[in-house]
Amino acid sequence: MEDNKYIYKVLNHLISGTKFYEKEIRFPFLPHNFLIEYYFSENVTPSSYLMEPFYEYSRIQFGLTDEETEYIYLKFTDIIYNRVLHYVLEKY
C-alpha cells in the first residue's frame, strides 16, 4: 500500500463515523441501522452482511484499491467487534 497515512485516515473516519445506540449500530456505509444482536447471532454473520457495502463504499467514497479495502476492512471489523463486546458488557 502506497500511502499508509491516507489508509489510516480512512480507517479513523470509518470508526469515528460508526455510532452506537441502545441496541443498534449505525455504520457510515449502510443506509440503515444494524442490530447489535446480529453480532452474536448464529443466523447472521456481520462480516458477510457488512462486507459488500463496505467494499463498495470504500471504493466509491475514498477511491481505494481492493487490497487497501481488504486491509481496512479487516482492521475495521476487528476494532468494531471489540467495541461491540465492550459496549454490550457495559450495557447488559
C-alpha positions, 0 to 999 in steps of 0.5 A, spaced: 500 500 500 502 506 497 500 511 502 499 508 509 497 515 512 491 516 507 489 508 509 489 510 516 485 516 515 480 512 512 480 507 517 479 513 523 473 516 519 470 509 518 470 508 526 469 515 528 463 515 523 460 508 526 455 510 532 452 506 537 445 506 540 441 502 545 441 496 541 443 498 534 449 500 530 449 505 525 455 504 520 457 510 515 456 505 509 449 502 510 443 506 509 440 503 515 441 501 522 444 494 524 442 490 530 447 489 535 444 482 536 446 480 529 453 480 532 452 474 536 447 471 532 448 464 529 443 466 523 447 472 521 454 473 520 456 481 520 462 480 516 458 477 510 452 482 511 457 488 512 462 486 507 459 488 500 457 495 502 463 496 505 467 494 499 463 498 495 463 504 499 470 504 500 471 504 493 466 509 491 467 514 497 475 514 498 477 511 491 481 505 494 484 499 491 481 492 493 487 490 497 487 497 501 479 495 502 481 488 504 486 491 509 481 496 512 476 492 512 479 487 516 482 492 521 475 495 521 471 489 523 476 487 528 476 494 532 468 494 531 467 487 534 471 489 540 467 495 541 461 491 540 463 486 546 465 492 550 459 496 549 454 490 550 458 488 557 457 495 559 450 495 557 447 488 559 
